[in-house]
Amino acid sequence: MSTDAAVLVRRPSGPALTAREIADVLVPAADPRTAPWHHRVGADGSRFRFRLSAAPGDLSGPVVDGTSSGGERDYDCFVHASIYRTGEGTDDSLGALRAFCRSLVAELHAVWPEAESAWEVDEAYSYRGAPPGPMEGVVALRLASEALPAESEFSLVEAANRAASGTGLVFTEDDPGRHVVPAGEADNAVSWTLSSRAEQLPFAAAARSTAIAPLDARRLGEFTERLLAELARHTSGADLACWVNGRLHRYEVALPPLPD
């Protein structure tokens, strides 16, 4: 079990993101004395360090669609993150590391909504992509959790509709086993993670949008962030997969509960 994480990010079109641009977001007042490592405190009080690299040997990562070689392609920047002290009362170092990586990625996507990112903790990839531009699409959600509340206490459909308020999306129940990994997404590490985890912890709840609404990267990102916050209040260790028009848009592994 590793307490290190690999985070990869790329801009699908236009000039590649540079390590300097990313540092300006993640470490806006970088102290030269911390180079090449930067230090942060997570939401639970855990302490982390990370470094940025744009060296060619660090940039290979999983591809979910598009041209690839061996299921991988080059990203623009690599972030190596590690935890060196858990917060008081925190005994889940992997959960803390995942939450930290998710927060870093959220900061980057807030600035570049169209970015694509993949991050690996304990040999399991999470992923976040974006459609190439404004589009209309069907959103499919799948949720697996070791601690999913009783049906009377929690509804993925209700949670999704609360998160989708103002977007034009409307969700109804769907078959959890109907949409797992499209055939075109089989040869990459993200979908391998999704498939292998689904074998151990099958999707137990599903929702599908019935209203076709205009979607873009920012609105999708805001919707999924609200949904993740909603899920964190009701579930523990949940996996959430989100497809748009059959293309994997976001996959989150082992969501931690909200800190007290």
Beta strands, then each sheet from edge to edge (+ up, - down):
strand 1: 4-10
strand 2: 38-41
strand 3: 47-53
strand 4: 60-62
strand 5: 72-74
strand 6: 77-85
strand 7: 116-121
strand 8: 124-128
strand 9: 135-137
strand 10: 139-144
strand 11: 171-173
strand 12: 205-209
strand 13: 213-215
strand 14: 238-244
strand 15: 247-255
sheet 1: 2+ 3- 6+ 1- 7+ 8- 15+ 14- 10+ 12- 11+
sheet 2: 4+ 5-
sheet 3: 9+ 13-
end
